[in-house]
Amino acid sequence: MKFDAISICISTKNRKKILQHTLDVIFHKQNLPHSQFEVIVTNDGDEHLDDLKDKFPYSNFLIVPNKHKAGLAGGRNNGIEHAKHPLVIFFDDDILVTPSFFEQIITSHNLYNPIILGGNRFYPDDLIKKAQTYPFGRYKLLYEYQWLDKNTIKLFEKSLFEVDSVAGFSMSLTKETYAKVGPFNENFQYAGCEDAEFCYRAKKMGVRILFDEQLVCYHNELDNFELKSWLKRQSTGILSALVICQLHPEGKEHPTWFTNTPIQKNDPLWVKKLKLKKWLLSRWIVDKFLFAIVRLFEKWHMPDSILFRLYNALWLGHTYRSFSKEYKKLFR
């Protein structure tokens, strides 16, 4: 089958302003004609989105409520049920595409299908410029988007790499492949790992997964460049590791699992020390102290090297506390 059109499935929750920017780029600033795509927005939150139909009054634009379990996995499963084209892309609500983005996806699927295809993403220039003006922004820029280890991942052709998983912010596949692999697992309440788990199942079924480093879009996550909101996102994201390990016990070999579970007698010494460090950092009084020190050091314009260590400490404490709380619920 040759593809000439694509269904764009976006799940969103209470991010209308960011979503509107995403839609503006899709409808007005990329090259694919309206007859060759549709946009299906699944509203997974309480925010009223119907007025977006007035801003984008097109027949190829649909807003639907989430009839599945709340969360990104359920939102994606909900969206594809409304897709009319055989080729589908699961798309995040804060992604800005380049002009030829969707054309490139259609071309790749026509050349290599059946595949699951993922793209590359960077931050927009204006967001980078703003982030460079304050220490936590510089911290985010330094540690985000280390996508590939090209020494271990096989180059398939030109800019294509054969990989084990691609991120769900721009994951394209056919409805036939989706039906073969099965829906996203809706036990993932929060964003994180639901895409990796889907790819894990796909890989075991022999579906080829490709990453195209020249398939570029921009991550417009304006609301995730503040320390507290970022820590909240990290704290919910780590809960996906618990879901992964319930579904696939072999996941317990991953450091995210064995460095956040309670101390075991047979833990290596370095693991015991790391868990103890995380436990101390997760204490309420230590967390409050670290936040106070961070704000003071930011005010005093202390070196990034010091502030980055403090951000790391807060991250360790918050993620460990979140993981431990959920772990106790499941395994007590």
PAKE-294497 format. One record per residue (C-alpha): chain; y negated, x, z; residue in one letter. Coordinates in Angstrom, 1 decimal, decimal comma. Layout:
c = A	y = Y	x = X	z = Z	r = A .
...
END
This chain:
c = A	y = 0,0	x = 0,0	z = 0,0	r = M .
c = A	y = -3,5	x = 1,2	z = -0,9	r = K .
c = A	y = -6,3	x = 0,4	z = 1,6	r = F .
c = A	y = -9,9	x = -0,5	z = 0,6	r = D .
c = A	y = -11,1	x = -2,1	z = 3,8	r = A .
c = A	y = -10,9	x = -1,7	z = 7,5	r = I .
c = A	y = -11,1	x = -3,9	z = 10,7	r = S .
c = A	y = -13,3	x = -2,3	z = 13,4	r = I .
c = A	y = -12,1	x = -3,4	z = 16,9	r = C .
c = A	y = -14,6	x = -2,8	z = 19,7	r = I .
c = A	y = -14,0	x = -3,6	z = 23,4	r = S .
c = A	y = -17,1	x = -3,7	z = 25,5	r = T .
c = A	y = -18,0	x = -4,5	z = 29,1	r = K .
c = A	y = -21,6	x = -5,0	z = 30,2	r = N .
c = A	y = -23,2	x = -2,4	z = 27,9	r = R .
c = A	y = -25,1	x = -4,6	z = 25,5	r = K .
c = A	y = -28,0	x = -2,2	z = 24,8	r = K .
c = A	y = -25,6	x = 0,6	z = 23,9	r = I .
c = A	y = -23,4	x = -1,7	z = 21,9	r = L .
c = A	y = -26,3	x = -2,9	z = 19,9	r = Q .
c = A	y = -27,1	x = 0,6	z = 18,9	r = H .
c = A	y = -23,5	x = 1,1	z = 17,8	r = T .
c = A	y = -23,6	x = -2,1	z = 15,7	r = L .
c = A	y = -26,9	x = -1,2	z = 14,1	r = D .
c = A	y = -25,4	x = 2,1	z = 12,8	r = V .
c = A	y = -22,2	x = 0,4	z = 11,6	r = I .
c = A	y = -24,1	x = -2,4	z = 9,7	r = F .
c = A	y = -27,1	x = -0,5	z = 8,5	r = H .
c = A	y = -26,5	x = 3,2	z = 8,4	r = K .
c = A	y = -23,1	x = 3,9	z = 7,0	r = Q .
c = A	y = -21,9	x = 3,7	z = 3,4	r = N .
c = A	y = -19,0	x = 1,3	z = 3,4	r = L .
c = A	y = -20,1	x = -2,1	z = 1,9	r = P .
c = A	y = -19,9	x = -5,2	z = 4,1	r = H .
c = A	y = -17,2	x = -6,6	z = 1,9	r = S .
c = A	y = -14,9	x = -3,7	z = 2,9	r = Q .
c = A	y = -15,1	x = -3,9	z = 6,7	r = F .
c = A	y = -15,3	x = -6,4	z = 9,6	r = E .
c = A	y = -16,4	x = -5,8	z = 13,2	r = V .
c = A	y = -14,5	x = -7,6	z = 16,0	r = I .
c = A	y = -16,2	x = -7,2	z = 19,4	r = V .
c = A	y = -14,0	x = -8,2	z = 22,4	r = T .
c = A	y = -16,3	x = -9,1	z = 25,4	r = N .
c = A	y = -14,4	x = -7,9	z = 28,5	r = D .
c = A	y = -17,4	x = -8,4	z = 30,8	r = G .
c = A	y = -19,7	x = -11,1	z = 32,1	r = D .
c = A	y = -22,6	x = -10,1	z = 30,0	r = E .
c = A	y = -23,9	x = -12,7	z = 27,4	r = H .
c = A	y = -23,4	x = -11,3	z = 23,9	r = L .
c = A	y = -23,9	x = -14,3	z = 21,7	r = D .
c = A	y = -27,5	x = -13,3	z = 20,9	r = D .
c = A	y = -26,2	x = -10,3	z = 19,1	r = L .
c = A	y = -25,1	x = -12,7	z = 16,4	r = K .
c = A	y = -28,8	x = -13,4	z = 15,7	r = D .
c = A	y = -29,5	x = -9,7	z = 15,4	r = K .
c = A	y = -26,4	x = -9,1	z = 13,1	r = F .
c = A	y = -26,1	x = -12,5	z = 11,2	r = P .
c = A	y = -23,2	x = -11,4	z = 9,1	r = Y .
c = A	y = -19,9	x = -13,2	z = 8,2	r = S .
c = A	y = -18,0	x = -10,0	z = 8,9	r = N .
c = A	y = -19,1	x = -9,9	z = 12,5	r = F .
c = A	y = -17,1	x = -11,7	z = 15,2	r = L .
c = A	y = -17,5	x = -11,8	z = 19,0	r = I .
c = A	y = -14,5	x = -13,0	z = 21,0	r = V .
c = A	y = -13,6	x = -13,2	z = 24,7	r = P .
c = A	y = -10,8	x = -11,1	z = 26,1	r = N .
c = A	y = -7,8	x = -13,4	z = 26,5	r = K .
c = A	y = -5,7	x = -10,4	z = 27,7	r = H .
c = A	y = -5,7	x = -8,5	z = 31,0	r = K .
c = A	y = -9,1	x = -7,1	z = 31,8	r = A .
c = A	y = -9,5	x = -3,5	z = 30,8	r = G .
c = A	y = -9,8	x = -1,4	z = 27,7	r = L .
c = A	y = -6,0	x = -1,7	z = 26,8	r = A .
c = A	y = -6,2	x = -5,5	z = 27,0	r = G .
c = A	y = -9,5	x = -5,5	z = 25,0	r = G .
c = A	y = -7,9	x = -3,5	z = 22,2	r = R .
c = A	y = -4,8	x = -5,7	z = 22,1	r = N .
c = A	y = -7,1	x = -8,8	z = 22,0	r = N .
c = A	y = -9,2	x = -7,4	z = 19,2	r = G .
c = A	y = -6,4	x = -6,6	z = 16,8	r = I .
c = A	y = -5,1	x = -10,1	z = 17,0	r = E .
c = A	y = -8,3	x = -11,2	z = 15,2	r = H .
c = A	y = -8,2	x = -8,5	z = 12,5	r = A .
c = A	y = -7,7	x = -9,6	z = 9,0	r = K .
c = A	y = -7,4	x = -6,2	z = 7,3	r = H .
c = A	y = -4,1	x = -4,2	z = 7,3	r = P .
c = A	y = -6,0	x = -1,1	z = 8,4	r = L .
c = A	y = -7,6	x = -1,1	z = 11,8	r = V .
c = A	y = -9,7	x = 1,2	z = 13,9	r = I .
c = A	y = -10,0	x = 1,0	z = 17,7	r = F .
c = A	y = -13,6	x = 2,0	z = 18,4	r = F .
c = A	y = -15,6	x = 2,5	z = 21,6	r = D .
c = A	y = -18,9	x = 0,6	z = 22,2	r = D .
c = A	y = -20,9	x = 3,9	z = 22,5	r = D .
c = A	y = -19,9	x = 5,6	z = 19,3	r = I .
c = A	y = -22,4	x = 6,3	z = 16,5	r = L .
c = A	y = -20,8	x = 7,0	z = 13,1	r = V .
c = A	y = -21,9	x = 9,3	z = 10,3	r = T .
c = A	y = -22,5	x = 7,7	z = 6,9	r = P .
c = A	y = -19,1	x = 8,5	z = 5,3	r = S .
c = A	y = -17,0	x = 8,0	z = 8,5	r = F .
c = A	y = -15,1	x = 4,8	z = 7,6	r = F .
c = A	y = -14,7	x = 5,9	z = 4,0	r = E .
c = A	y = -13,0	x = 9,1	z = 5,2	r = Q .
c = A	y = -10,6	x = 7,1	z = 7,3	r = I .
c = A	y = -9,6	x = 4,9	z = 4,5	r = I .
c = A	y = -9,1	x = 7,9	z = 2,2	r = T .
c = A	y = -6,9	x = 9,7	z = 4,8	r = S .
c = A	y = -4,7	x = 6,7	z = 5,3	r = H .
c = A	y = -4,3	x = 6,3	z = 1,6	r = N .
c = A	y = -3,2	x = 9,9	z = 1,3	r = L .
c = A	y = -1,0	x = 10,3	z = 4,4	r = Y .
c = A	y = 0,0	x = 6,9	z = 5,8	r = N .
c = A	y = 1,9	x = 6,0	z = 7,9	r = P .
c = A	y = -0,2	x = 7,9	z = 10,5	r = I .
c = A	y = -2,3	x = 7,5	z = 13,6	r = I .
c = A	y = -5,6	x = 9,2	z = 12,9	r = L .
c = A	y = -8,2	x = 10,4	z = 15,3	r = G .
c = A	y = -11,7	x = 12,0	z = 14,8	r = G .
c = A	y = -14,0	x = 14,4	z = 16,4	r = N .
c = A	y = -17,1	x = 13,6	z = 18,4	r = R .
c = A	y = -20,2	x = 15,3	z = 19,8	r = F .
c = A	y = -23,3	x = 14,2	z = 21,6	r = Y .
c = A	y = -26,3	x = 13,1	z = 19,6	r = P .
c = A	y = -29,1	x = 15,7	z = 19,4	r = D .
c = A	y = -31,6	x = 13,6	z = 21,4	r = D .
c = A	y = -29,1	x = 13,2	z = 24,2	r = L .
c = A	y = -28,4	x = 16,9	z = 24,1	r = I .
c = A	y = -32,0	x = 17,8	z = 24,3	r = K .
c = A	y = -32,5	x = 15,5	z = 27,3	r = K .
c = A	y = -29,4	x = 16,7	z = 29,1	r = A .
c = A	y = -30,5	x = 20,3	z = 28,7	r = Q .
c = A	y = -33,5	x = 19,6	z = 30,9	r = T .
c = A	y = -31,6	x = 19,1	z = 34,2	r = Y .
c = A	y = -28,6	x = 20,8	z = 35,8	r = P .
c = A	y = -26,1	x = 18,0	z = 35,8	r = F .
c = A	y = -26,8	x = 17,3	z = 32,1	r = G .
c = A	y = -26,1	x = 21,0	z = 31,4	r = R .
c = A	y = -22,9	x = 20,8	z = 33,4	r = Y .
c = A	y = -21,7	x = 17,8	z = 31,3	r = K .
c = A	y = -22,6	x = 19,6	z = 28,1	r = L .
c = A	y = -20,6	x = 22,7	z = 29,1	r = L .
c = A	y = -17,4	x = 21,0	z = 30,1	r = Y .
c = A	y = -17,1	x = 18,1	z = 27,7	r = E .
c = A	y = -15,1	x = 18,0	z = 24,4	r = Y .
c = A	y = -12,7	x = 20,9	z = 24,5	r = Q .
c = A	y = -10,5	x = 19,0	z = 22,0	r = W .
c = A	y = -8,0	x = 21,5	z = 20,5	r = L .
c = A	y = -6,2	x = 24,7	z = 21,2	r = D .
c = A	y = -5,8	x = 25,7	z = 17,6	r = K .
c = A	y = -3,3	x = 28,5	z = 18,6	r = N .
c = A	y = -0,8	x = 25,9	z = 19,6	r = T .
c = A	y = -1,5	x = 22,9	z = 17,4	r = I .
c = A	y = -0,2	x = 22,9	z = 13,8	r = K .
c = A	y = -2,7	x = 22,7	z = 11,0	r = L .
c = A	y = -1,5	x = 20,0	z = 8,6	r = F .
c = A	y = -4,0	x = 20,3	z = 5,8	r = E .
c = A	y = -7,6	x = 21,4	z = 5,4	r = K .
c = A	y = -9,3	x = 20,0	z = 8,5	r = S .
c = A	y = -6,3	x = 18,0	z = 9,7	r = L .
c = A	y = -4,2	x = 19,0	z = 12,7	r = F .
c = A	y = -0,9	x = 17,5	z = 13,7	r = E .
c = A	y = -1,2	x = 16,7	z = 17,4	r = V .
c = A	y = 0,6	x = 14,8	z = 20,2	r = D .
c = A	y = -2,2	x = 12,4	z = 20,9	r = S .
c = A	y = -5,7	x = 11,3	z = 19,8	r = V .
c = A	y = -8,4	x = 9,7	z = 21,9	r = A .
c = A	y = -8,9	x = 5,9	z = 21,5	r = G .
c = A	y = -12,6	x = 6,1	z = 20,8	r = F .
c = A	y = -11,8	x = 6,2	z = 17,1	r = S .
c = A	y = -8,1	x = 5,7	z = 16,7	r = M .
c = A	y = -7,1	x = 4,2	z = 13,3	r = S .
c = A	y = -3,7	x = 2,9	z = 12,2	r = L .
c = A	y = -2,2	x = 0,1	z = 10,3	r = T .
c = A	y = -1,2	x = -3,2	z = 11,9	r = K .
c = A	y = 2,3	x = -2,4	z = 10,9	r = E .
c = A	y = 2,3	x = 0,8	z = 12,9	r = T .
c = A	y = 0,7	x = -1,0	z = 15,9	r = Y .
c = A	y = 3,5	x = -3,6	z = 15,7	r = A .
c = A	y = 6,1	x = -0,9	z = 15,6	r = K .
c = A	y = 4,8	x = 1,1	z = 18,6	r = V .
c = A	y = 4,0	x = -2,0	z = 20,6	r = G .
c = A	y = 0,7	x = -3,0	z = 22,2	r = P .
c = A	y = -1,4	x = -0,9	z = 24,5	r = F .
c = A	y = 0,1	x = -1,1	z = 28,0	r = N .
c = A	y = -2,2	x = -3,4	z = 30,0	r = E .
c = A	y = -1,2	x = -1,9	z = 33,3	r = N .
c = A	y = -4,1	x = 0,5	z = 32,7	r = F .
c = A	y = -6,8	x = -1,3	z = 34,4	r = Q .
c = A	y = -9,4	x = 1,4	z = 33,6	r = Y .
c = A	y = -10,2	x = 3,5	z = 30,6	r = A .
c = A	y = -8,1	x = 6,6	z = 30,5	r = G .
c = A	y = -4,6	x = 7,5	z = 29,4	r = C .
c = A	y = -3,9	x = 4,1	z = 27,8	r = E .
c = A	y = -4,5	x = 5,8	z = 24,4	r = D .
c = A	y = -2,4	x = 8,9	z = 25,3	r = A .
c = A	y = 0,5	x = 6,6	z = 26,5	r = E .
c = A	y = 0,4	x = 4,7	z = 23,2	r = F .
c = A	y = 0,5	x = 7,9	z = 21,3	r = C .
c = A	y = 3,4	x = 9,2	z = 23,5	r = Y .
c = A	y = 5,5	x = 6,2	z = 22,5	r = R .
c = A	y = 4,4	x = 6,5	z = 18,9	r = A .
c = A	y = 5,4	x = 10,2	z = 18,7	r = K .
c = A	y = 8,9	x = 9,4	z = 20,2	r = K .
c = A	y = 9,3	x = 6,8	z = 17,3	r = M .
c = A	y = 8,5	x = 9,5	z = 14,7	r = G .
c = A	y = 5,0	x = 8,4	z = 13,9	r = V .
c = A	y = 2,9	x = 11,3	z = 12,7	r = R .
c = A	y = -0,4	x = 11,7	z = 14,6	r = I .
c = A	y = -3,3	x = 13,6	z = 13,0	r = L .
c = A	y = -6,6	x = 14,8	z = 14,2	r = F .
c = A	y = -9,4	x = 15,5	z = 11,7	r = D .
c = A	y = -12,0	x = 17,8	z = 13,1	r = E .
c = A	y = -14,4	x = 17,0	z = 10,2	r = Q .
c = A	y = -14,2	x = 13,2	z = 10,9	r = L .
c = A	y = -17,3	x = 13,3	z = 13,0	r = V .
c = A	y = -19,1	x = 10,7	z = 15,2	r = C .
c = A	y = -21,5	x = 10,9	z = 18,1	r = Y .
c = A	y = -20,9	x = 9,8	z = 21,7	r = H .
c = A	y = -23,9	x = 7,9	z = 22,9	r = N .
c = A	y = -22,9	x = 7,5	z = 26,5	r = E .
c = A	y = -26,4	x = 7,2	z = 27,9	r = L .
c = A	y = -25,1	x = 5,7	z = 31,2	r = D .
c = A	y = -22,8	x = 8,5	z = 32,0	r = N .
c = A	y = -25,2	x = 11,4	z = 32,4	r = F .
c = A	y = -26,0	x = 10,8	z = 36,0	r = E .
c = A	y = -23,9	x = 12,3	z = 38,8	r = L .
c = A	y = -23,0	x = 9,2	z = 40,7	r = K .
c = A	y = -22,0	x = 7,1	z = 37,6	r = S .
c = A	y = -20,0	x = 10,1	z = 36,3	r = W .
c = A	y = -18,1	x = 10,5	z = 39,6	r = L .
c = A	y = -17,3	x = 6,8	z = 39,6	r = K .
c = A	y = -15,9	x = 7,0	z = 36,0	r = R .
c = A	y = -13,8	x = 10,1	z = 37,0	r = Q .
c = A	y = -12,5	x = 8,3	z = 40,1	r = S .
c = A	y = -11,3	x = 5,3	z = 38,2	r = T .
c = A	y = -10,0	x = 7,4	z = 35,3	r = G .
c = A	y = -7,6	x = 9,4	z = 37,5	r = I .
c = A	y = -5,8	x = 6,2	z = 38,5	r = L .
c = A	y = -4,3	x = 6,1	z = 35,0	r = S .
c = A	y = -2,2	x = 9,1	z = 36,0	r = A .
c = A	y = -0,4	x = 6,8	z = 38,5	r = L .
c = A	y = 0,3	x = 4,3	z = 35,8	r = V .
c = A	y = 1,5	x = 7,0	z = 33,4	r = I .
c = A	y = 4,0	x = 8,3	z = 35,9	r = C .
c = A	y = 5,4	x = 4,9	z = 36,7	r = Q .
c = A	y = 6,0	x = 4,2	z = 33,0	r = L .
c = A	y = 7,2	x = 7,8	z = 32,2	r = H .
c = A	y = 8,5	x = 9,7	z = 35,2	r = P .
c = A	y = 8,4	x = 13,0	z = 33,3	r = E .
c = A	y = 4,6	x = 12,8	z = 33,7	r = G .
c = A	y = 5,0	x = 13,9	z = 37,3	r = K .
c = A	y = 5,3	x = 17,4	z = 35,9	r = E .
c = A	y = 1,6	x = 17,3	z = 35,0	r = H .
c = A	y = -0,8	x = 19,0	z = 37,4	r = P .
c = A	y = -2,9	x = 15,8	z = 37,7	r = T .
c = A	y = 0,1	x = 14,3	z = 39,5	r = W .
c = A	y = 1,5	x = 17,1	z = 41,6	r = F .
c = A	y = -1,8	x = 18,5	z = 42,8	r = T .
c = A	y = -3,1	x = 15,0	z = 44,1	r = N .
c = A	y = 0,0	x = 13,6	z = 45,8	r = T .
c = A	y = 0,6	x = 14,2	z = 49,5	r = P .
c = A	y = 1,6	x = 17,7	z = 50,6	r = I .
c = A	y = 5,4	x = 18,2	z = 50,2	r = Q .
c = A	y = 7,6	x = 20,8	z = 51,9	r = K .
c = A	y = 8,7	x = 22,3	z = 48,6	r = N .
c = A	y = 5,2	x = 22,6	z = 47,2	r = D .
c = A	y = 4,2	x = 26,1	z = 46,1	r = P .
c = A	y = 1,7	x = 27,7	z = 48,5	r = L .
c = A	y = -1,1	x = 27,5	z = 45,9	r = W .
c = A	y = -0,5	x = 23,8	z = 45,5	r = V .
c = A	y = -0,6	x = 23,3	z = 49,3	r = K .
c = A	y = -3,8	x = 25,2	z = 49,5	r = K .
c = A	y = -5,4	x = 23,2	z = 46,7	r = L .
c = A	y = -4,3	x = 19,8	z = 48,2	r = K .
c = A	y = -5,7	x = 20,8	z = 51,6	r = L .
c = A	y = -9,0	x = 21,8	z = 49,9	r = K .
c = A	y = -9,1	x = 18,4	z = 48,1	r = K .
c = A	y = -8,3	x = 16,6	z = 51,3	r = W .
c = A	y = -11,2	x = 18,3	z = 53,1	r = L .
c = A	y = -13,6	x = 17,6	z = 50,2	r = L .
c = A	y = -12,6	x = 13,9	z = 50,1	r = S .
c = A	y = -13,7	x = 13,3	z = 53,7	r = R .
c = A	y = -16,6	x = 11,0	z = 54,0	r = W .
c = A	y = -18,8	x = 13,3	z = 56,0	r = I .
c = A	y = -18,1	x = 16,2	z = 53,7	r = V .
c = A	y = -19,0	x = 14,1	z = 50,7	r = D .
c = A	y = -22,3	x = 13,0	z = 52,2	r = K .
c = A	y = -23,1	x = 16,6	z = 53,1	r = F .
c = A	y = -22,4	x = 17,8	z = 49,6	r = L .
c = A	y = -24,5	x = 15,1	z = 48,1	r = F .
c = A	y = -27,4	x = 16,1	z = 50,4	r = A .
c = A	y = -27,0	x = 19,8	z = 49,5	r = I .
c = A	y = -26,9	x = 19,0	z = 45,8	r = V .
c = A	y = -30,1	x = 16,9	z = 45,9	r = R .
c = A	y = -31,8	x = 19,6	z = 47,9	r = L .
c = A	y = -30,7	x = 22,4	z = 45,6	r = F .
c = A	y = -31,7	x = 20,5	z = 42,5	r = E .
c = A	y = -35,1	x = 20,0	z = 44,0	r = K .
c = A	y = -35,3	x = 23,7	z = 44,8	r = W .
c = A	y = -34,2	x = 24,6	z = 41,2	r = H .
c = A	y = -31,2	x = 26,6	z = 42,4	r = M .
c = A	y = -29,2	x = 28,4	z = 39,7	r = P .
c = A	y = -26,8	x = 26,4	z = 37,6	r = D .
c = A	y = -23,9	x = 28,6	z = 38,8	r = S .
c = A	y = -24,3	x = 27,3	z = 42,3	r = I .
c = A	y = -24,9	x = 23,7	z = 41,4	r = L .
c = A	y = -22,0	x = 23,6	z = 39,0	r = F .
c = A	y = -19,7	x = 24,7	z = 41,9	r = R .
c = A	y = -21,0	x = 21,8	z = 44,0	r = L .
c = A	y = -20,5	x = 19,3	z = 41,2	r = Y .
c = A	y = -16,9	x = 20,6	z = 40,9	r = N .
c = A	y = -16,4	x = 20,1	z = 44,6	r = A .
c = A	y = -17,7	x = 16,5	z = 44,5	r = L .
c = A	y = -15,4	x = 15,8	z = 41,5	r = W .
c = A	y = -12,4	x = 17,2	z = 43,4	r = L .
c = A	y = -13,1	x = 15,1	z = 46,5	r = G .
c = A	y = -13,9	x = 11,9	z = 44,7	r = H .
c = A	y = -10,8	x = 12,0	z = 42,4	r = T .
c = A	y = -8,5	x = 13,0	z = 45,2	r = Y .
c = A	y = -9,7	x = 10,2	z = 47,4	r = R .
c = A	y = -9,4	x = 7,6	z = 44,7	r = S .
c = A	y = -5,9	x = 8,8	z = 43,7	r = F .
c = A	y = -4,7	x = 9,0	z = 47,3	r = S .
c = A	y = -5,9	x = 5,4	z = 48,1	r = K .
c = A	y = -4,0	x = 4,0	z = 45,2	r = E .
c = A	y = -1,0	x = 6,1	z = 45,8	r = Y .
c = A	y = -0,6	x = 4,8	z = 49,3	r = K .
c = A	y = -0,8	x = 1,2	z = 48,0	r = K .
c = A	y = 2,0	x = 1,9	z = 45,6	r = L .
c = A	y = 4,3	x = 4,1	z = 47,6	r = F .
c = A	y = 3,8	x = 3,3	z = 51,2	r = R .
END
